[in-house]
Amino acid sequence: MRSVIVNRTQRAGTAVALLLASACSAAPANGTPLPSGTAQSAMVVSASAVASQAGRDVLAAGGNAVDAAIATGFALAVTYPVAGNIGGGGFMVIRFPDGRATAIDFREMAPRAATPEMFTDATGAYSSTIHHDSHKSVGVPGTVAGFAMAHKKYGKAEWTRLVDPAVRLASDGIDVTAGFAGALSWGMSEELKKYPATVSAYTKDGTPYVVGERIRQPDLARSLSRIRDQGQDGFYRGETARLVAEEMRRGGGLITEDDMARYEAKERAPIRGTYRGYEVISMPPPSSGGVALVEMLNILEGYDLAAANHNSPRYVHLVTEAMRRAFLDRARYMGDPDFTKPPIERLTSKAYAAELRKTILDDRASPSAPAQVAQRYESNQTTHYSVVDANGMAVSVTYTLENAFGLGAVVPGAGFLLNNEMGDFNGKPGVTDSTGLIGTDANLARPGKRMLSSMTPTILAKDGKLVAVIGSPGGRTIINTVLQVVLNVIDSRMPIQEAVNARRFHHQWLPDWVFGEKDAFPPATVASLEAMGYRVRLGGDQGTAHSIFVDARTGARIGAPDPRDADAGAAGY
């Protein structure tokens, strides 16, 4: 079998070629060469070309999309430490070839000692440091349990075959790429230096690695080996759990060995909606992403966005107003469904969308007021990857450590970074203000509770056939990034790579700004939006939407790595 690997890199405006091994074009039965980035049978797209290749190799050896997603996820723990993880958590959406779908929730959980007031200092005042930058901000990791559940229920290949590539990458070492080096250089200039185990894992005697040097991670290799040989218990019990609990005691955190042993991933029914004849399958709570995505699409279905033209003033106005309303509902209602009951059926209904559409003015921005809601902090440092196998099974995975490198603390002796996901709980009961704090009950910390998320792993289908696998990192911008890729594909009829590359924008109710990427709008569009009452800020990038599109005519899998991610790559055969 022949493979195609496409690498798209962009860091500070400089393109860097990272991995060109096995780069040959696949071809369909009629002998016509497929375009670059396209494979006839199967495809993996992730933030790391090396991790995508690990998933591709599993597919080529007979594994299915779930197997490849697991192999890719474990490899990212080695090659993409800024967000790839075994010390964090996330979500997986699976669509089977017959159209059935399911979702695996492996979001982190609060330890048993958690309380709604745990992020306050000795005076009872809210402390951002405790909330986001202390060992109390670490949730019980879920990634390994989520992968284990997905494999047990829907995998095909041997578990050891899925973890072993990551073990070898950590043990033998990897060549440091531009993205890896850039992340480490930034990280070591900020918060990571205060943790000796982190300095030991990611520097040479205190000096960050540079492009082309080889980095080996022996402690991480041993942790991955225990997972490979013992399955889930190799992480949640025994040596690894003991090392995590020791680090918690050392740093004043709350997680115990018992908390680790009690962790459980959960299978949930996905959120389903429709948009202009396409089926939308996405993640349910404790992610707010699927509900908000379907709510926004339902609102926008009442407008002719194709006629409005992509990113024109009218287009931005209509999409922004849909965003505004969905984010208000997100803050009002969303939380862990095991602790609260969000009105999902109502929020995702066409009738509710019609009610909301009536409140949108044709040529004026709607108001947003702090008294109605204020959004809390949520980090941009997450990663997403997409998989489609030869039988048409599709897997969309988004997982995270929260901040870049999570808490920044590597577990001594275990070699992996701890998350700081407890920061996604509300800060203090009853405290909601315009600075970004929100204190509503639905998302307060409680023992065993999962914190609210914006992650939106999504799959599109039409007429019973798979169309696309989409997702993105980006904190609260995730939902709107996924929304715009969907709109680009369906309304603007963009090819998938163009749909991923297109400039994006974001509105989240409060703060009441339209945030656009650095060149999202020309000056005339900004002026038109400001005349309608919008405040506009441009700058930076939004998300990295590593996606796959399936050609309805040929069945070819078209991989679209996002050029905003320095080390991203697609690998298929």
VONU-144197 format. One line per field, with one value per residue (C-alpha): residue in three letters; z, y, x. Coordinates in nm, 3 decimals. Layout:
// residues N
type <- ala_... $
Z <- Z_... $
Y <- Y_... $
X <- X_... $
//
This chain:
// residues 573
type <- met_arg_ser_val_ile_val_asn_arg_thr_gln_arg_ala_gly_thr_ala_val_ala_leu_leu_leu_ala_ser_ala_cys_ser_ala_ala_pro_ala_asn_gly_thr_pro_leu_pro_ser_gly_thr_ala_gln_ser_ala_met_val_val_ser_ala_ser_ala_val_ala_ser_gln_ala_gly_arg_asp_val_leu_ala_ala_gly_gly_asn_ala_val_asp_ala_ala_ile_ala_thr_gly_phe_ala_leu_ala_val_thr_tyr_pro_val_ala_gly_asn_ile_gly_gly_gly_gly_phe_met_val_ile_arg_phe_pro_asp_gly_arg_ala_thr_ala_ile_asp_phe_arg_glu_met_ala_pro_arg_ala_ala_thr_pro_glu_met_phe_thr_asp_ala_thr_gly_ala_tyr_ser_ser_thr_ile_his_his_asp_ser_his_lys_ser_val_gly_val_pro_gly_thr_val_ala_gly_phe_ala_met_ala_his_lys_lys_tyr_gly_lys_ala_glu_trp_thr_arg_leu_val_asp_pro_ala_val_arg_leu_ala_ser_asp_gly_ile_asp_val_thr_ala_gly_phe_ala_gly_ala_leu_ser_trp_gly_met_ser_glu_glu_leu_lys_lys_tyr_pro_ala_thr_val_ser_ala_tyr_thr_lys_asp_gly_thr_pro_tyr_val_val_gly_glu_arg_ile_arg_gln_pro_asp_leu_ala_arg_ser_leu_ser_arg_ile_arg_asp_gln_gly_gln_asp_gly_phe_tyr_arg_gly_glu_thr_ala_arg_leu_val_ala_glu_glu_met_arg_arg_gly_gly_gly_leu_ile_thr_glu_asp_asp_met_ala_arg_tyr_glu_ala_lys_glu_arg_ala_pro_ile_arg_gly_thr_tyr_arg_gly_tyr_glu_val_ile_ser_met_pro_pro_pro_ser_ser_gly_gly_val_ala_leu_val_glu_met_leu_asn_ile_leu_glu_gly_tyr_asp_leu_ala_ala_ala_asn_his_asn_ser_pro_arg_tyr_val_his_leu_val_thr_glu_ala_met_arg_arg_ala_phe_leu_asp_arg_ala_arg_tyr_met_gly_asp_pro_asp_phe_thr_lys_pro_pro_ile_glu_arg_leu_thr_ser_lys_ala_tyr_ala_ala_glu_leu_arg_lys_thr_ile_leu_asp_asp_arg_ala_ser_pro_ser_ala_pro_ala_gln_val_ala_gln_arg_tyr_glu_ser_asn_gln_thr_thr_his_tyr_ser_val_val_asp_ala_asn_gly_met_ala_val_ser_val_thr_tyr_thr_leu_glu_asn_ala_phe_gly_leu_gly_ala_val_val_pro_gly_ala_gly_phe_leu_leu_asn_asn_glu_met_gly_asp_phe_asn_gly_lys_pro_gly_val_thr_asp_ser_thr_gly_leu_ile_gly_thr_asp_ala_asn_leu_ala_arg_pro_gly_lys_arg_met_leu_ser_ser_met_thr_pro_thr_ile_leu_ala_lys_asp_gly_lys_leu_val_ala_val_ile_gly_ser_pro_gly_gly_arg_thr_ile_ile_asn_thr_val_leu_gln_val_val_leu_asn_val_ile_asp_ser_arg_met_pro_ile_gln_glu_ala_val_asn_ala_arg_arg_phe_his_his_gln_trp_leu_pro_asp_trp_val_phe_gly_glu_lys_asp_ala_phe_pro_pro_ala_thr_val_ala_ser_leu_glu_ala_met_gly_tyr_arg_val_arg_leu_gly_gly_asp_gln_gly_thr_ala_his_ser_ile_phe_val_asp_ala_arg_thr_gly_ala_arg_ile_gly_ala_pro_asp_pro_arg_asp_ala_asp_ala_gly_ala_ala_gly_tyr $
Z <- 0.000_-0.076_0.155_0.110_0.376_0.342_0.586_0.617_0.842_0.926_1.215_1.208_0.836_0.751_0.589_0.706_0.547_0.830_0.711_0.355_0.408_0.195_0.009_-0.300_-0.456_-0.418_-0.719_-0.762_-0.966_-1.294_-1.258_-1.235_-0.978_-0.677_-0.575_-0.315_0.031_-0.093_-0.034_-0.172_0.135_0.468_0.619_0.946_1.004_1.326_1.474_1.427_1.100_1.300_1.503_1.188_1.040_1.351_1.297_0.925_0.988_1.212_0.939_0.675_0.901_0.923_1.221_1.209_1.265_1.642_1.656_1.449_1.668_1.978_1.821_1.703_2.045_2.231_1.977_2.024_2.395_2.277_1.975_2.081_2.454_2.439_2.423_2.327_2.647_2.874_3.166_3.036_2.885_2.608_2.377_2.087_1.839_1.628_1.321_1.199_0.830_0.873_1.006_1.376_1.601_1.958_2.177_2.437_2.722_2.882_3.027_3.348_3.678_4.004_4.288_4.584_4.799_4.554_4.671_4.503_4.721_4.653_4.442_4.720_4.943_5.324_5.324_5.113_4.807_4.463_4.360_3.992_4.091_4.282_4.005_3.714_3.832_4.132_4.188_4.296_3.932_3.825_3.739_3.739_3.385_3.148_2.821_2.892_3.020_2.720_2.476_2.668_2.655_2.284_2.212_2.421_2.262_1.907_1.839_1.624_1.655_1.956_2.227_2.247_1.875_1.936_2.225_2.115_1.849_2.120_2.349_2.075_1.991_2.357_2.412_2.085_2.058_1.793_1.592_1.724_1.466_1.423_1.611_1.894_1.936_1.922_2.187_2.419_2.371_2.464_2.750_2.910_2.905_3.098_3.364_3.306_3.467_3.818_3.790_3.801_3.641_3.350_3.300_3.308_3.054_2.798_2.816_2.796_3.132_3.125_2.756_2.535_2.241_1.896_1.553_1.439_1.781_1.916_2.231_2.428_2.704_2.905_3.197_2.957_2.773_3.098_3.171_2.818_2.855_3.164_2.967_2.678_2.899_3.165_2.982_3.179_3.511_3.401_3.441_3.706_3.948_4.060_3.988_3.772_4.008_4.300_4.125_4.048_4.409_4.536_4.311_4.436_4.798_4.713_4.539_4.760_4.513_4.590_4.369_4.551_4.432_4.511_4.284_4.005_4.056_4.058_3.724_3.456_3.096_2.981_2.657_2.568_2.290_2.053_1.967_1.629_1.409_1.046_0.828_0.469_0.424_0.598_0.921_1.200_1.468_1.759_2.128_2.404_2.752_2.947_2.622_2.522_2.169_2.000_2.146_2.058_1.707_1.625_1.780_1.562_1.246_1.311_1.340_1.025_0.821_0.789_0.593_0.245_0.348_0.002_-0.138_0.143_0.034_0.270_0.535_0.387_0.639_0.619_0.649_0.955_1.107_1.076_1.192_1.485_1.604_1.598_1.797_2.046_2.127_2.150_2.388_2.612_2.636_2.690_3.000_3.131_3.099_3.021_3.269_3.352_3.267_3.561_3.793_3.600_3.329_3.043_2.815_2.515_2.319_2.335_2.260_1.953_1.814_1.491_1.672_1.931_1.655_1.482_1.805_1.833_1.467_1.528_1.779_1.525_1.373_1.002_1.013_1.378_1.640_1.938_2.287_2.533_2.902_3.196_3.398_3.162_3.171_3.180_3.034_3.233_3.127_2.898_2.741_2.370_2.411_2.294_1.992_1.745_1.501_1.246_1.114_0.837_0.760_0.446_0.554_0.616_0.996_1.109_1.438_1.554_1.867_2.060_2.380_2.599_2.897_2.928_2.922_2.695_2.867_3.119_3.467_3.336_3.588_3.464_3.711_3.844_3.732_3.505_3.234_3.142_3.201_3.438_3.319_3.485_3.374_3.707_3.579_3.355_3.659_3.772_4.013_4.310_4.383_4.301_4.170_3.813_3.678_3.361_3.414_3.298_3.620_3.630_3.939_3.826_3.984_3.667_3.644_4.004_4.119_4.308_4.380_4.070_3.846_3.495_3.403_3.112_2.782_2.440_2.254_1.942_1.761_1.473_1.181_0.877_0.666_0.385_0.239_0.467_0.347_0.535_0.423_0.663_0.999_1.163_1.493_1.640_1.952_2.066_2.401_2.357_1.991_1.916_1.862_1.621_1.433_1.369_1.277_1.011_0.857_0.827_0.670_0.435_0.311_0.282_0.204_0.036_-0.131_-0.059_-0.105_0.239_0.243_0.145_0.407_0.674_0.555_0.530_0.783_1.085_1.346_1.690_1.920_2.258_2.398_2.641_2.601_2.333_2.056_1.718_1.722_1.374_1.263_1.160_0.802_0.830_0.708_0.481_0.621_0.436_0.608_0.948_0.884_0.783_1.094_1.319_1.155_1.258_1.620_1.639_1.802_1.600_1.688_1.442_1.523_1.561_1.448_1.555_1.598_1.395_1.225_1.107_0.891_0.639_0.349_0.160_-0.212_-0.283_-0.640_-0.593_-0.221_-0.186_0.158_0.135_0.432_0.526_0.790_0.915_0.812_1.142_1.315_1.257_1.264_1.123_0.874_0.689_0.637_0.434_0.188 $
Y <- 0.000_0.350_0.645_1.015_1.255_1.625_1.868_2.227_2.448_2.814_2.988_3.362_3.360_3.105_2.774_2.477_2.132_1.880_1.526_1.397_1.022_0.797_1.099_0.947_0.989_0.728_0.654_0.520_0.212_0.404_0.508_0.881_1.034_1.186_1.544_1.600_1.551_1.291_0.916_0.662_0.442_0.611_0.936_1.084_1.458_1.594_1.864_1.642_1.477_1.209_1.129_1.123_0.869_0.650_0.647_0.587_0.286_0.132_0.178_0.027_-0.276_-0.346_-0.137_0.076_0.448_0.409_0.219_0.487_0.763_0.594_0.546_0.908_1.035_0.846_0.961_1.323_1.286_1.254_1.483_1.764_1.833_2.173_1.997_1.627_1.436_1.144_1.386_1.562_1.470_1.534_1.393_1.150_1.139_0.822_0.767_0.410_0.319_0.242_0.592_0.509_0.735_0.757_0.982_0.902_1.152_1.138_1.489_1.531_1.502_1.692_1.494_1.388_1.672_1.941_2.207_2.505_2.738_2.570_2.856_3.113_3.230_3.246_3.561_3.399_3.607_3.446_3.365_3.333_3.179_2.894_2.853_2.828_2.806_2.575_2.200_2.248_2.330_1.973_1.745_1.366_1.283_1.106_1.042_0.692_0.573_0.723_0.551_0.224_0.242_0.326_0.037_-0.217_-0.130_-0.039_-0.112_-0.391_-0.404_-0.527_-0.263_-0.309_-0.230_0.106_0.224_0.083_0.350_0.618_0.412_0.391_0.762_0.853_0.595_0.626_0.997_1.231_1.506_1.842_2.024_2.396_2.388_2.173_2.398_2.715_2.590_2.485_2.813_3.006_2.773_2.777_3.156_3.162_2.927_2.592_2.669_2.657_2.280_2.085_1.771_1.983_2.140_1.793_1.654_1.933_2.093_1.999_2.115_2.411_2.500_2.437_2.203_2.358_2.238_1.920_1.805_1.473_1.464_1.144_1.112_0.798_0.863_0.914_0.597_0.400_0.544_0.459_0.110_0.049_0.158_-0.067_-0.371_-0.324_-0.125_0.133_-0.003_0.081_0.446_0.463_0.212_0.114_0.308_0.589_0.661_0.661_0.913_1.141_1.129_1.205_1.511_1.625_1.602_1.782_2.066_2.099_1.939_1.723_1.413_1.086_0.733_0.656_0.943_0.795_0.447_0.580_0.763_0.640_0.745_0.764_0.683_0.937_0.993_1.255_1.580_1.553_1.829_1.914_2.205_2.247_1.872_1.779_1.580_1.732_1.497_1.652_1.629_1.657_1.804_1.836_1.994_2.292_2.266_2.042_2.219_2.565_2.454_2.312_2.615_2.853_2.648_2.637_3.017_3.066_2.821_3.097_3.322_3.298_3.307_3.213_3.528_3.735_3.635_3.498_3.745_4.038_4.285_4.118_3.770_3.869_4.042_3.739_3.487_3.709_3.746_3.368_3.334_3.595_3.409_3.064_3.182_3.346_3.013_2.834_3.040_3.013_2.641_2.426_2.199_1.834_1.649_1.414_1.714_1.949_1.906_2.149_2.191_2.031_1.944_2.302_2.465_2.247_2.274_2.453_2.623_2.781_2.900_3.065_3.252_3.372_3.472_3.717_3.905_3.972_4.320_4.337_4.609_4.667_4.484_4.350_4.462_4.244_4.332_4.205_4.172_3.899_3.687_3.701_3.437_3.273_3.206_2.914_2.844_2.817_2.530_2.220_1.996_1.824_1.538_1.357_0.998_0.816_0.449_0.238_0.126_0.479_0.479_0.833_0.955_1.316_1.374_1.694_1.676_1.918_2.000_2.342_2.595_2.550_2.262_2.247_2.337_2.319_2.052_1.720_1.438_1.339_0.988_0.966_1.211_1.359_1.702_1.764_1.950_2.258_2.183_2.267_2.623_2.550_2.531_2.859_3.049_3.117_3.066_3.374_3.586_3.698_4.018_4.186_4.070_3.722_3.549_3.360_3.200_3.016_2.676_2.462_2.470_2.495_2.241_1.939_1.594_1.375_1.649_1.723_2.082_2.252_2.261_2.425_2.132_2.052_1.736_1.714_1.487_1.581_1.337_1.366_1.112_0.847_0.905_1.050_1.403_1.551_1.524_1.860_2.007_2.259_2.380_2.739_2.762_2.940_3.009_2.634_2.638_2.930_2.789_2.464_2.662_2.857_2.552_2.395_2.713_2.737_2.382_2.396_2.758_2.887_2.550_2.579_2.282_2.149_2.293_2.636_2.602_2.532_2.805_3.081_3.362_3.335_3.556_3.513_3.662_3.513_3.749_3.909_4.081_4.250_4.249_4.083_3.932_3.862_3.705_3.945_3.989_3.857_4.177_4.463_4.819_4.876_4.576_4.690_5.035_4.885_4.668_4.963_5.165_4.885_4.915_4.647_4.686_4.502_4.383_4.208_4.009_3.666_3.330_3.140_2.764_2.486_2.290_1.967_1.818_1.545_1.562_1.261_1.311_1.189_1.088_0.903_0.821_0.974_1.102_1.458_1.560_1.927_2.010_2.365_2.585_2.773_2.469_2.449_2.071_1.960_1.677_1.446_1.081_0.833_0.546 $
X <- 0.000_0.116_0.072_0.030_0.148_0.085_0.244_0.137_0.345_0.323_0.497_0.567_0.494_0.765_0.677_0.885_0.888_0.874_0.812_0.817_0.852_0.633_0.496_0.342_0.001_-0.267_-0.486_-0.839_-0.918_-0.939_-0.574_-0.640_-0.403_-0.574_-0.494_-0.224_-0.371_-0.616_-0.628_-0.870_-0.916_-0.845_-0.718_-0.591_-0.539_-0.390_-0.170_0.137_0.239_0.420_0.108_-0.105_0.135_0.098_-0.278_-0.242_-0.018_-0.283_-0.544_-0.318_-0.258_-0.632_-0.739_-1.052_-1.103_-1.137_-0.808_-0.637_-0.780_-0.638_-0.294_-0.291_-0.399_-0.126_0.135_0.029_0.114_0.475_0.487_0.250_0.302_0.137_-0.204_-0.166_-0.205_-0.257_-0.284_-0.595_-0.930_-1.176_-1.443_-1.481_-1.768_-1.801_-2.018_-2.049_-2.082_-2.452_-2.524_-2.546_-2.342_-2.220_-2.008_-1.741_-1.708_-1.364_-1.371_-1.173_-1.359_-1.337_-1.175_-1.388_-1.253_-1.374_-1.622_-1.791_-1.581_-1.246_-1.110_-1.127_-0.843_-0.826_-1.039_-1.311_-1.226_-1.206_-0.848_-0.761_-0.427_-0.593_-0.851_-0.608_-0.247_-0.233_-0.243_-0.606_-0.680_-0.594_-0.887_-0.870_-0.743_-0.980_-0.796_-0.667_-1.005_-1.181_-0.951_-0.984_-1.365_-1.368_-1.132_-1.323_-1.658_-1.565_-1.197_-1.066_-0.686_-0.490_-0.453_-0.076_-0.049_-0.217_-0.001_0.333_0.407_0.387_0.610_0.873_0.846_0.904_1.180_1.372_1.312_1.175_1.339_1.227_1.013_0.955_0.624_0.760_1.065_0.859_0.618_0.899_1.083_0.771_0.680_1.021_1.020_0.695_0.562_0.727_1.060_0.915_0.864_1.194_1.045_0.920_1.262_1.416_1.169_1.179_1.524_1.890_2.019_1.781_1.820_1.515_1.558_1.595_1.479_1.650_1.769_1.644_1.436_1.383_1.122_1.210_0.972_0.682_0.787_0.760_0.413_0.298_0.447_0.236_-0.073_0.027_0.085_-0.186_-0.452_-0.648_-0.521_-0.167_-0.261_-0.534_-0.386_-0.040_0.277_0.135_-0.154_0.090_0.316_0.021_-0.100_0.250_0.271_-0.069_0.044_0.368_0.186_-0.120_-0.362_-0.665_-0.638_-0.574_-0.505_-0.868_-0.981_-0.771_-0.914_-1.272_-1.250_-1.492_-1.541_-1.904_-2.079_-2.346_-2.598_-2.460_-2.633_-2.804_-2.939_-2.994_-2.886_-3.005_-3.040_-2.714_-2.707_-2.497_-2.361_-2.174_-2.086_-2.349_-2.298_-2.076_-1.961_-2.168_-2.034_-2.290_-2.593_-2.460_-2.359_-2.702_-2.875_-2.672_-2.723_-3.098_-3.107_-2.898_-3.105_-3.365_-3.127_-2.973_-2.607_-2.487_-2.646_-2.499_-2.146_-1.882_-1.759_-1.954_-2.101_-2.444_-2.295_-2.091_-2.395_-2.623_-2.364_-2.261_-2.619_-2.660_-2.338_-2.454_-2.777_-2.622_-2.351_-2.610_-2.793_-2.462_-2.393_-2.748_-2.804_-2.501_-2.324_-2.253_-2.577_-2.522_-2.565_-2.794_-3.054_-2.997_-3.303_-3.130_-3.443_-3.569_-3.233_-3.176_-3.529_-3.623_-3.913_-3.684_-3.452_-3.747_-3.826_-3.468_-3.456_-3.742_-3.524_-3.247_-3.262_-3.193_-2.931_-2.834_-2.630_-2.822_-2.715_-2.525_-2.540_-2.329_-2.648_-2.763_-2.449_-2.070_-1.847_-1.572_-1.218_-1.146_-0.807_-0.724_-0.477_-0.658_-0.605_-0.836_-0.790_-1.006_-1.007_-1.194_-1.130_-1.180_-1.529_-1.653_-1.630_-1.551_-1.404_-1.376_-1.165_-1.095_-0.892_-0.702_-0.484_-0.661_-0.374_-0.075_0.112_-0.176_-0.062_0.295_0.387_0.526_0.459_0.805_0.890_0.584_0.687_0.346_0.196_-0.093_-0.402_-0.550_-0.905_-1.068_-1.034_-1.333_-1.561_-1.718_-1.497_-1.724_-2.096_-2.304_-2.017_-2.091_-1.935_-1.812_-1.452_-1.547_-1.651_-1.978_-2.124_-2.434_-2.497_-2.492_-2.112_-1.987_-1.726_-1.859_-1.713_-1.711_-1.850_-1.722_-1.651_-1.827_-1.640_-1.664_-1.508_-1.711_-1.597_-1.844_-1.935_-2.146_-2.348_-2.602_-2.842_-2.694_-2.338_-2.041_-1.949_-1.693_-1.518_-1.453_-1.334_-1.092_-0.914_-0.954_-1.137_-1.468_-1.384_-1.403_-1.779_-1.762_-1.464_-1.652_-1.964_-1.775_-1.609_-1.956_-2.096_-1.799_-1.856_-2.237_-2.329_-2.013_-1.939_-1.569_-1.336_-1.242_-0.891_-1.025_-1.299_-1.035_-0.798_-1.063_-1.037_-1.265_-1.432_-1.586_-1.850_-1.947_-2.212_-1.971_-1.735_-1.941_-1.681_-1.649_-1.299_-1.165_-0.841_-0.570_-0.692_-1.049_-1.218_-1.110_-1.142_-1.471_-1.631_-1.507_-1.653_-1.989_-2.000_-1.913_-2.192_-2.430_-2.317_-2.049_-1.712_-1.448_-1.099_-0.867_-0.556_-0.402_-0.539_-0.851_-0.841_-0.682_-0.958_-0.791_-1.065_-1.149_-1.395_-1.530_-1.587_-1.942_-1.854_-1.523_-1.531_-1.184_-1.081_-0.950_-0.734_-0.716_-0.453_-0.498_-0.200_-0.234_-0.074_0.301_0.348_0.011_-0.011_-0.248_-0.162_-0.362_-0.350 $
//
